[in-house]
Amino acid sequence: MVNCISNYTDLININWESIERNHDIFMSKDWLYIWLKYYGDKKDYRIYYATDESNEIKAVFPIAFIKEKDIITCTQIYDSCTDYSYIICDKRSNKIALELINFIFQKETFEKMIINNILMQSDTLKILLEIATKNKKESKIAFCEDNYYISTSGDYYDYCQKRSKNLKTKIKKIKKQTNYIFQVGLEYNEEILNEMMEIHRQRWKDSMQASTYFDSRREGFVKDICQFFSLKNKLRIFILKDSNTGKIVAYRFGFINQKKYYDWNTSFDINYKQQSIGILLCNYVIQYCFENNIEEFNFLRGGENYKKAFSTGKRELVTINIDNTLYTNKKNHLSPQEGIKEVLMDKKGFIFDLDGVVYAGNNPIDNTIRFINYLQEKNYSVGFLTNTSSKSIDDIRKKLNHFGIRDPFYIETSASATAQYLIDNNIRICAVFGGGKALPNEMEIRNIEVVDISSRQKNIEALVIGYSTDYDYEKLIHINAIIAKGARLIATDEDRMFSHNKKCLPGTGWILSSIETVNNIHATVIGKPNDIALSYLLRKMSLQACEIVIVGDNLDSDIKSAKLSNSQSCLLLGGVSNMNDVARLDAKSRPEIVLDDLNKLKPFMEELYERKN
């Protein structure tokens, strides 16, 4: 029998302890109760559960419904306060779990079911795929991220010996610093928690990002969770103190469940960043797990490099997207693997964004470089399309060559495309703001006369806006004067944010938006997601839009560009956009492929290559 509750206070009357033992702490009834206490009023949620003949609960699935633009999406009930999604059941109850999910599909009205952060090898994924297949629902699986863990059931010394030489050397060097005290707390201490939260807030403020603890609900939720699970002896708080000041300089805290430690939150004092205290504390916590009969240290979500260095293994987290609209006469229902092959089939080229995809600032993203080399070996045409207006094509070519990408390949920047657009539209005199040296240089190469925005010249045909960090009220006045004389407004791009050195920074969009608002006009935008720059690059590559895959890290520019041009798209995680951003999009706007390493496409491409040859 299937039942449903929609008020969290009713959780008190039901019990699924016998099946929650098989899952992590985040899917326990207690965790769910406290989460709904703080966030339930923001959700249209249901907690479905199914019982067997003896009326014992055998399967539970908490879900929520989100409505955007008349599209209702059924998704997991949690957001950022947990790391996994499950159908809560044991292996002996899979049949009951299938009946439960099938009941939800029959009873509830929604167009999509999107469940994030499912372990790739879990029964939950198998059950959802089986339901989709039986009901002829189109389903897609997209990679979210890797979940790194450490097996801590062996010998700590043996574990240390197998770490990389660089990590061992670093830890050895840090341990020589004797002015830190390592402490373990099992009991709830609000004063320590407050100090930890302030460290977190200051660190993220320094990174120009919002700490989760700026949210009062989150702060209250965390305190209640810690207080509750400390009473069950499941809370662990690890802190590193400066022995001279007594201040907490780094912390990690999480929960012990079924002999596994789940590392839920961590941060460090930014004033101690150079001492690598986060690495030192992490090593102490790992040692604690080895010495205290804990079988696994689970880093939970997040692909930070230090997690990879410490880990002994990883598990893949994925998102499943099931289309619950009426079955239409598309192609026969495809498995996720066949869906990827269909995206890649008959493609002749790949177009890559640069910063956040091929490199991060001055550092190459090695996985992408290897994939591009592989494409060139297989004779795919390779192009690079960037919204940057401050770098010349020659500079970018030299940088790519330096990173190991060999010619031939094709490059188009928003600066070069803008200059070409001016020529194609017979514009010979323009004022330029932003774009560094590259933007005016591209125009001068094409014999376009460039004037400063402070110029009083009357025959300026166009005003071109590029990226700049030097925009102010006085410059806006000069720009308005040029537009008032009849100059066309043209922008290299309208990026809201862009990725640089693994940070998301404001792009050209905020400058352009102010100009458009004040003058009540809309600019002609050359770069992504608009098709002007893309069309110039496709012309160089001698390809059609339908023959390429566009790879980028930004849903608003790269992926939208692919959608508007009828190309296939691939979102590379780690840059501007993440899986939560993907989940918020409607089905037509989502990328066809989402992953964190492009080399995961190689097996599919090898199979297609063998078929072709």
BELQUIDA-V268024 format. One record per helix or strand of 2 or more residues. SS is the DSSP state (~ for helix, > for strand). FROM is the first residue (numbers start at 1). LEN is the number of residues. Records with the same first field share a line. If there is no record, write none. Layout:
SS->FROM-LEN + FROM-LEN
//
This chain:
>->2-4 + 44-8 + 57-12 + 71-6 + 88-2 + 112-8 + 139-13 + 180-6 + 235-8 + 248-10 + 260-9 + 296-3 + 313-11 + 349-4 + 359-2 + 363-2 + 381-6 + 410-4 + 429-5 + 449-3 + 462-4 + 488-4 + 497-4 + 503-4 + 524-2 + 548-5 + 568-5 + 593-3
~->8-6 + 17-4 + 25-3 + 29-14 + 91-17 + 123-12 + 156-6 + 165-11 + 190-17 + 212-3 + 216-16 + 270-6 + 277-15 + 305-6 + 336-9 + 366-12 + 393-10 + 414-11 + 436-10 + 473-12 + 509-11 + 532-10 + 545-3 + 555-11 + 579-5 + 587-3 + 598-15
//
